[in-house]
Amino acid sequence: MMKTETEKNISYALLVVNVLVVILISANLRSPIISVAPVLGDIRDAMKLDNFQVSLLTSIPLFMFATCSVLVSRFSHRFSISRFLMYSLIILSFGLFLRITGSVWMLFAGSVFIGLGICIGNVVTPGYIKNTFPKQIGLMTGVFAVAMNLSAALASGFSVRIGEWTGFGWRGSLGIWLVIAGLGLFVLALELIFSRKNQPETKAALSSSDFNMFKSAQAWNISVFMGLQSLFYYCMVAWLPSFLTDYQMQGDQAGWVLFVIQITMIPVTFCSPIIAHKMKDQRILIVLICVLMFASTMMFVWLKSQWIYANAVIIGISNGLSFSLSILFFSTRTKSSANAVKISGMAQSVGYLIAAFGPPVFGKLHDWDISWKSSFYFLSGAVVLMFYFGMKAARNKYVED
């Protein structure tokens, strides 16, 4: 009887640890990159970087996502999921350490390791959720998305102040995320300990899959949808302060608009996967997402900065829905956790490659048309394409079919 009670306690403890793993891994997937933007000026002055070198600090991790996601998914079955996530945090921690110490080359080398560590976490976490919480995929996807967006919002808003509080300037702003990565490693170590006592570790390992994801039409639908919704998000984040300034808004006001977008996304990213997972298909949500995104671009064309906070809410709702839905597809459109990781790798590789073209095209169109209208027409066209691929991805059809 005593043994049974002990086993129950271990099971409950393991469940809590599993949830904490999702939260802490998610908290490390955006914040190390988002925290750079507010202190870019300080880094540039301290390290004597030119504008091209400064841009590499944010583009290197994105390039790592695009190039390594598929490779990560192919090697994922060789380790248990928890061990793979632990390796991702070790690599991330090493990159975070390199980034704040030494020379300019260490700054860039750290960005490479940070990108690789986050890439592994991005690809493997949906498989972890599907494997560990098969009956709560919607709920845990919501937890995953909220933790990611909340940590990103905190990183964006408090990066400068963290540097001031620690007394280490930009190094303190970026180095603080070593603490979060360390907490993640601690919780993953606890999980491995409890797992050994509660069940064989092999149960937590991903099975191998020979399925060629690139030959699946549904996988391509999900990947292109993922890429286009990311393109919309990164165009807005990269250029919103610039076009709002042209629309006669002050810099601090543009910052508050970004804050409203991020805050609006948090409840949406939590609730929408829970609702979407209970639906037979999610095409009605695709309609809602694309209508809202199209409306937001037209509001900038016609109204410019008028009703800007209402528009920020619209952007937050639509982006929160599209992001959480694209992540949910990794689990709900596959039959095994191995294939969930595979589609995650493919979609993020293809998706970030598509998204990488968004901000440069958006900015180049502004060079040709200083009114920004052509730039927003470009985004509107991307939304139309997203509707086409999203309606196909939202059908109740597995990638293996």
C-alpha positions as CSV (number, residue, x, y, z in Angstrom):
1,M,0.0,0.0,0.0
2,M,2.9,2.3,0.9
3,K,4.5,1.5,-2.4
4,T,1.4,2.4,-4.3
5,E,1.1,5.7,-2.5
6,T,4.7,6.5,-3.3
7,E,4.1,5.6,-7.0
8,K,1.1,8.0,-7.1
9,N,3.2,10.8,-5.6
10,I,5.9,10.2,-8.2
11,S,3.3,10.3,-10.9
12,Y,1.9,13.6,-9.7
13,A,5.3,15.1,-9.3
14,L,6.2,13.9,-12.8
15,L,3.1,15.6,-14.2
16,V,4.0,18.9,-12.6
17,V,7.6,18.6,-13.9
18,N,6.3,17.8,-17.4
19,V,4.2,21.0,-17.4
20,L,7.2,23.0,-16.1
21,V,9.3,21.5,-18.9
22,V,6.9,22.9,-21.6
23,I,6.8,26.3,-19.9
24,L,10.6,26.7,-19.4
25,I,11.5,25.4,-22.8
26,S,9.0,27.7,-24.4
27,A,10.3,30.7,-22.4
28,N,13.7,30.1,-24.0
29,L,12.5,30.0,-27.6
30,R,12.1,33.7,-28.4
31,S,13.4,35.8,-25.5
32,P,17.1,35.3,-26.2
33,I,16.5,36.9,-29.7
34,I,13.9,39.5,-28.8
35,S,16.0,40.8,-25.9
36,V,18.7,42.0,-28.4
37,A,16.6,44.6,-30.2
38,P,16.2,47.1,-27.3
39,V,20.0,47.1,-26.6
40,L,21.3,47.0,-30.2
41,G,22.5,50.6,-30.0
42,D,24.5,49.8,-26.8
43,I,26.0,46.7,-28.4
44,R,27.0,48.6,-31.6
45,D,28.7,51.3,-29.6
46,A,30.5,49.0,-27.2
47,M,31.7,46.5,-29.8
48,K,32.2,49.2,-32.6
49,L,30.0,47.3,-35.1
50,D,28.7,48.6,-38.4
51,N,25.0,48.3,-39.4
52,F,25.5,45.1,-41.3
53,Q,27.2,43.4,-38.4
54,V,24.4,44.6,-36.1
55,S,21.8,43.1,-38.4
56,L,23.6,39.7,-38.2
57,L,22.8,39.4,-34.5
58,T,19.2,38.9,-35.3
59,S,19.5,37.3,-38.7
60,I,22.0,34.5,-37.7
61,P,19.5,32.7,-35.4
62,L,16.8,32.9,-38.1
63,F,19.2,31.5,-40.6
64,M,20.0,28.6,-38.2
65,F,16.2,27.9,-38.0
66,A,15.8,27.8,-41.7
67,T,18.8,25.6,-42.4
68,C,18.9,23.2,-39.4
69,S,15.2,22.4,-38.6
70,V,15.0,19.5,-41.0
71,L,18.3,18.1,-39.9
72,V,17.2,18.2,-36.2
73,S,14.0,16.4,-37.1
74,R,15.9,13.6,-38.8
75,F,18.2,13.0,-35.8
76,S,15.4,13.3,-33.2
77,H,14.7,9.6,-32.9
78,R,18.2,8.8,-31.7
79,F,17.6,10.3,-28.2
80,S,14.8,10.4,-25.8
81,I,12.8,13.7,-26.2
82,S,13.8,14.9,-22.7
83,R,17.5,14.3,-23.4
84,F,17.2,16.1,-26.8
85,L,15.6,19.1,-25.1
86,M,18.4,19.0,-22.5
87,Y,21.0,19.1,-25.2
88,S,19.2,22.1,-26.7
89,L,19.4,24.1,-23.5
90,I,23.0,23.2,-23.0
91,I,23.8,24.5,-26.5
92,L,21.7,27.5,-25.9
93,S,23.4,28.2,-22.6
94,F,26.8,27.9,-24.2
95,G,25.7,30.4,-26.9
96,L,24.3,32.8,-24.3
97,F,27.6,32.7,-22.4
98,L,29.7,33.3,-25.5
99,R,27.6,36.2,-26.6
100,I,28.3,38.3,-23.6
101,T,32.0,37.5,-23.2
102,G,35.1,38.1,-25.3
103,S,35.5,39.5,-28.8
104,V,33.2,40.4,-31.7
105,W,33.7,36.9,-33.1
106,M,32.4,35.3,-29.8
107,L,29.4,37.6,-30.1
108,F,28.6,36.1,-33.5
109,A,29.6,32.6,-32.5
110,G,27.3,32.8,-29.6
111,S,24.4,33.8,-31.9
112,V,25.1,30.6,-34.0
113,F,24.9,28.4,-30.9
114,I,21.8,30.3,-29.7
115,G,20.1,29.7,-33.0
116,L,20.9,26.0,-33.0
117,G,19.7,25.5,-29.4
118,I,16.5,27.3,-30.1
119,C,16.0,25.5,-33.4
120,I,16.2,22.1,-31.5
121,G,13.6,23.3,-29.0
122,N,11.3,24.7,-31.7
123,V,11.3,21.4,-33.6
124,V,11.2,18.9,-30.7
125,T,8.7,20.5,-28.3
126,P,5.6,19.8,-30.4
127,G,6.6,16.1,-30.4
128,Y,7.2,16.3,-26.6
129,I,3.7,17.7,-26.1
130,K,2.1,15.0,-28.4
131,N,4.1,12.2,-26.6
132,T,3.6,13.4,-23.1
133,F,0.1,14.9,-23.2
134,P,-1.8,13.0,-25.9
135,K,-5.2,13.9,-24.4
136,Q,-4.4,17.5,-23.6
137,I,-2.6,18.6,-26.9
138,G,-4.8,21.7,-27.3
139,L,-4.3,22.9,-23.7
140,M,-0.5,22.3,-23.6
141,T,-0.1,23.9,-27.0
142,G,-1.8,26.9,-25.5
143,V,0.6,26.8,-22.5
144,F,3.5,26.5,-24.9
145,A,2.4,29.5,-27.0
146,V,1.6,31.7,-24.0
147,A,4.9,31.0,-22.3
148,M,6.8,31.8,-25.5
149,N,4.9,35.1,-26.1
150,L,4.9,36.2,-22.5
151,S,8.7,35.8,-22.1
152,A,9.2,37.6,-25.4
153,A,7.0,40.5,-24.2
154,L,9.0,40.7,-21.0
155,A,12.3,40.5,-22.9
156,S,11.2,43.3,-25.1
157,G,9.9,45.6,-22.4
158,F,12.5,45.0,-19.6
159,S,15.7,44.3,-21.5
160,V,17.1,47.8,-20.9
161,R,16.0,47.9,-17.3
162,I,17.5,44.5,-16.6
163,G,20.9,45.8,-17.8
164,E,20.5,48.8,-15.4
165,W,19.4,46.7,-12.4
166,T,22.3,44.2,-12.8
167,G,24.8,47.0,-13.4
168,F,26.3,45.1,-16.4
169,G,24.5,47.1,-19.2
170,W,23.7,45.2,-22.4
171,R,25.7,42.2,-21.1
172,G,23.3,41.9,-18.2
173,S,20.3,42.4,-20.4
174,L,21.3,39.4,-22.6
175,G,23.0,37.3,-19.9
176,I,20.0,37.1,-17.6
177,W,18.5,34.5,-19.9
178,L,21.2,32.1,-18.7
179,V,19.2,31.9,-15.5
180,I,16.0,30.8,-17.4
181,A,18.0,28.2,-19.4
182,G,19.5,27.0,-16.1
183,L,16.1,26.5,-14.6
184,G,15.0,24.6,-17.7
185,L,18.0,22.2,-17.3
186,F,17.2,21.7,-13.6
187,V,13.6,20.8,-14.4
188,L,14.6,18.4,-17.2
189,A,17.1,16.7,-14.9
190,L,14.2,16.2,-12.4
191,E,12.1,14.8,-15.1
192,L,14.7,12.2,-16.0
193,I,15.0,11.2,-12.4
194,F,11.2,10.8,-11.9
195,S,10.9,9.0,-15.3
196,R,13.4,6.4,-14.3
197,K,11.4,5.7,-11.1
198,N,8.0,5.8,-12.8
199,Q,8.5,4.2,-16.2
200,P,11.3,3.1,-18.6
201,E,13.0,6.0,-20.3
202,T,12.4,4.3,-23.7
203,K,8.8,5.3,-23.4
204,A,9.8,8.9,-23.7
205,A,11.8,8.3,-26.8
206,L,10.6,9.1,-30.3
207,S,10.0,6.2,-32.6
208,S,11.8,6.3,-35.9
209,S,9.9,7.2,-39.0
210,D,10.8,6.6,-42.7
211,F,8.0,8.8,-43.9
212,N,9.2,11.4,-46.5
213,M,7.5,14.6,-45.3
214,F,8.5,16.5,-48.4
215,K,6.3,14.3,-50.6
216,S,3.2,15.1,-48.6
217,A,0.9,17.8,-50.1
218,Q,-0.6,18.4,-46.6
219,A,2.8,18.9,-45.1
220,W,3.5,21.6,-47.8
221,N,0.2,23.2,-47.0
222,I,1.1,23.4,-43.3
223,S,4.6,24.6,-44.1
224,V,3.6,27.4,-46.4
225,F,0.8,28.5,-44.0
226,M,3.4,28.6,-41.2
227,G,5.8,30.7,-43.4
228,L,3.2,33.2,-44.6
229,Q,1.8,33.9,-41.1
230,S,5.4,34.3,-39.9
231,L,6.1,36.7,-42.8
232,F,3.2,38.9,-41.7
233,Y,4.4,38.9,-38.1
234,Y,8.0,39.8,-38.8
235,C,7.1,42.5,-41.3
236,M,4.9,44.1,-38.6
237,V,7.5,43.8,-35.9
238,A,10.4,45.0,-38.1
239,W,8.7,47.9,-39.8
240,L,5.9,49.1,-37.5
241,P,8.0,51.7,-35.7
242,S,9.2,53.1,-39.0
243,F,5.9,53.5,-40.8
244,L,4.2,54.8,-37.6
245,T,6.9,57.4,-37.4
246,D,6.1,58.4,-40.9
247,Y,2.4,58.6,-39.9
248,Q,3.4,61.3,-37.3
249,M,3.5,59.1,-34.2
250,Q,6.3,59.5,-31.6
251,G,8.8,56.7,-31.0
252,D,7.5,55.8,-27.5
253,Q,3.9,55.6,-28.9
254,A,5.1,53.1,-31.5
255,G,6.5,51.0,-28.6
256,W,3.2,51.0,-26.9
257,V,1.5,49.8,-30.1
258,L,3.9,46.8,-30.2
259,F,3.1,46.2,-26.5
260,V,-0.6,46.1,-27.2
261,I,0.0,43.6,-30.0
262,Q,2.1,41.3,-27.8
263,I,-0.3,41.5,-24.8
264,T,-3.3,40.8,-27.1
265,M,-1.6,37.7,-28.4
266,I,-1.2,36.1,-25.0
267,P,-4.8,35.1,-24.1
268,V,-5.5,34.3,-27.8
269,T,-2.6,31.9,-28.1
270,F,-3.8,30.1,-24.9
271,C,-7.5,29.8,-25.7
272,S,-7.3,29.2,-29.5
273,P,-5.5,25.8,-29.5
274,I,-8.0,24.4,-26.9
275,I,-10.9,25.5,-29.0
276,A,-9.3,24.4,-32.3
277,H,-8.4,21.0,-31.0
278,K,-12.1,20.2,-30.3
279,M,-13.1,21.2,-33.8
280,K,-13.4,18.6,-36.6
281,D,-11.5,21.0,-38.9
282,Q,-10.3,24.6,-38.4
283,R,-11.3,26.2,-41.7
284,I,-13.6,28.7,-40.0
285,L,-10.6,29.9,-38.0
286,I,-8.6,30.4,-41.2
287,V,-11.4,32.6,-42.5
288,L,-11.4,34.7,-39.3
289,I,-7.5,35.0,-39.3
290,C,-7.3,36.1,-42.9
291,V,-10.3,38.5,-42.7
292,L,-8.6,40.2,-39.7
293,M,-5.2,40.3,-41.2
294,F,-6.5,41.7,-44.5
295,A,-8.6,44.3,-42.6
296,S,-5.5,45.4,-40.6
297,T,-3.5,46.0,-43.8
298,M,-6.3,48.0,-45.3
299,M,-6.7,50.1,-42.1
300,F,-3.0,51.2,-42.5
301,V,-3.6,52.0,-46.2
302,W,-6.8,54.0,-45.6
303,L,-6.6,55.2,-42.0
304,K,-2.8,55.2,-41.4
305,S,-2.4,55.9,-37.6
306,Q,-6.1,56.5,-36.9
307,W,-7.6,53.8,-34.7
308,I,-4.1,52.5,-34.3
309,Y,-4.7,50.7,-31.0
310,A,-7.9,49.0,-32.3
311,N,-5.7,47.9,-35.3
312,A,-3.1,46.6,-32.8
313,V,-5.7,44.5,-31.2
314,I,-6.8,43.1,-34.5
315,I,-3.1,42.3,-35.4
316,G,-2.6,40.6,-32.0
317,I,-5.7,38.5,-32.3
318,S,-5.0,37.4,-35.9
319,N,-1.3,36.7,-35.2
320,G,-2.1,34.9,-32.0
321,L,-4.6,32.7,-33.8
322,S,-2.4,32.0,-36.8
323,F,0.7,31.1,-34.7
324,S,-1.0,28.8,-32.3
325,L,-2.9,27.1,-35.1
326,S,0.2,26.5,-37.1
327,I,1.9,24.9,-34.0
328,L,-1.2,22.8,-33.3
329,F,-1.2,21.4,-36.9
330,F,2.2,19.7,-36.1
331,S,0.4,17.5,-33.5
332,T,-3.1,17.2,-34.9
333,R,-2.2,16.5,-38.5
334,T,0.2,13.6,-37.7
335,K,-0.3,10.1,-36.5
336,S,2.9,9.7,-34.4
337,S,5.2,11.9,-32.3
338,A,8.0,11.0,-34.7
339,N,6.1,12.5,-37.6
340,A,5.0,15.5,-35.4
341,V,8.7,16.3,-35.0
342,K,9.3,15.8,-38.8
343,I,6.6,18.2,-39.9
344,S,7.7,20.6,-37.2
345,G,11.2,20.5,-38.7
346,M,10.0,20.9,-42.3
347,A,7.4,23.6,-41.6
348,Q,9.9,25.7,-39.6
349,S,12.7,25.3,-42.1
350,V,10.4,26.2,-45.1
351,G,8.5,28.7,-43.0
352,Y,11.4,30.7,-41.7
353,L,12.9,30.7,-45.2
354,I,9.7,32.3,-46.5
355,A,9.5,34.7,-43.6
356,A,13.0,35.9,-44.1
357,F,12.1,37.5,-47.4
358,G,9.2,39.5,-45.9
359,P,10.9,42.4,-44.2
360,P,13.4,43.1,-47.0
361,V,10.6,43.1,-49.7
362,F,8.4,45.2,-47.5
363,G,11.2,47.7,-47.0
364,K,12.2,47.7,-50.7
365,L,8.7,48.5,-51.8
366,H,8.8,51.5,-49.5
367,D,11.8,52.7,-51.3
368,W,9.7,52.7,-54.5
369,D,6.5,54.0,-52.9
370,I,7.2,56.3,-49.8
371,S,3.5,56.2,-48.9
372,W,3.9,52.5,-47.7
373,K,0.8,51.5,-49.7
374,S,2.7,49.1,-51.9
375,S,4.2,47.5,-48.9
376,F,0.8,46.9,-47.4
377,Y,-0.6,45.6,-50.7
378,F,2.3,43.1,-50.7
379,L,1.1,42.0,-47.2
380,S,-2.4,41.8,-48.4
381,G,-1.3,39.5,-51.2
382,A,0.5,37.3,-48.7
383,V,-2.7,37.0,-46.7
384,V,-4.6,35.9,-49.8
385,L,-2.0,33.1,-50.4
386,M,-2.2,32.2,-46.7
387,F,-5.9,31.8,-47.0
388,Y,-5.5,29.4,-49.9
389,F,-2.9,27.2,-48.1
390,G,-4.5,27.6,-44.7
391,M,-7.9,26.3,-45.9
392,K,-6.1,23.2,-47.2
393,A,-4.0,22.7,-44.0
394,A,-7.1,23.1,-41.8
395,R,-8.9,20.1,-43.4
396,N,-9.2,17.0,-41.2
397,K,-6.5,15.2,-43.1
398,Y,-3.2,13.7,-41.8
399,V,0.1,14.4,-43.6
400,E,0.5,10.6,-43.9
401,D,-2.7,10.2,-45.9
